[in-house]
């Protein structure tokens, strides 16, 4: 299968990610662990999920991890607006994707690098909320196009497409839009000749059309089906900086398309260290490939809780 850019695992221990939030976000009033150590955890943790099937899956993944620590957990699915319900203390924790969550708390934010998005999310959260480590797994916007045309256009990175945007049609899925793909292209001054909407199963076929670039996301079943000898390829984006780097080495460009790593947001004072360790199981183990496979199982009609429980049993 064609490799997808920005899928590498974090290169530092996941537990250090909370320390990053402490260093960059005074608004968090200290990192998660000291705050949580002083708190009395709730008897029941309520994990909320939005209306998307993958959000329900993530909720059950985190719920399963917490149950493994001896926690009484309840999952509420189909929550119309999970961030608002979390703010109102109707929920204890919501899982999501860093970029989408950042957009819900700070609509004007524009970082794209995985660490930068995470740090911006930490700063944007209300005082009563905090976050834990993010996973390498993400549902990030990605572009597809015909390999030969990319070579003809001398395009090796997403940024190389910007000058050609006025002559191109971008056919995008709903997930591409929700992952901030169109907004990111606009910020990069990519103004396509035309933007049209397509269903995900059409992605590979449409990407073969002349003058057309397809936008989908990294967990797309269509993307997973691309073979190595396919005429269609993903368009690599600039890589995220490694988590050991404080800055982009040598002033290298940040990705055009924003990071969308899986992350939990929760209310301060509701989880203890054992429960935090349980959350870190997801951060340390869940990959984009895992998320793609689990999403496909949901599409086949499998129960989200059963899928989540099986994954966790294999990774603990």
Secondary structure as UniProt FT lines:
FT   TURN            5..6
FT   TURN            14..15
FT   HELIX           16..24
FT   HELIX           26..28
FT   HELIX           32..37
FT   STRAND          44..48
FT   HELIX           53..67
FT   TURN            68..70
FT   STRAND          72..76
FT   TURN            80..81
FT   HELIX           82..87
FT   TURN            88..89
FT   STRAND          93..97
FT   HELIX           98..105
FT   TURN            107..108
FT   HELIX           114..124
FT   TURN            127..128
FT   STRAND          129..131
FT   STRAND          141..146
FT   HELIX           147..152
FT   TURN            153..154
FT   HELIX           158..167
FT   STRAND          169..172
FT   HELIX           174..178
FT   TURN            179..180
FT   HELIX           181..187
FT   TURN            188..189
FT   STRAND          194..197
FT   HELIX           200..202
FT   HELIX           203..207
FT   TURN            210..211
FT   STRAND          212..217
FT   TURN            218..219
FT   HELIX           221..224
FT   TURN            228..229
FT   STRAND          232..235
FT   TURN            243..244
FT   HELIX           249..251
FT   STRAND          261..267
FT   TURN            268..269
FT   HELIX           273..285
FT   HELIX           288..299
FT   TURN            300..301
FT   HELIX           304..314
//
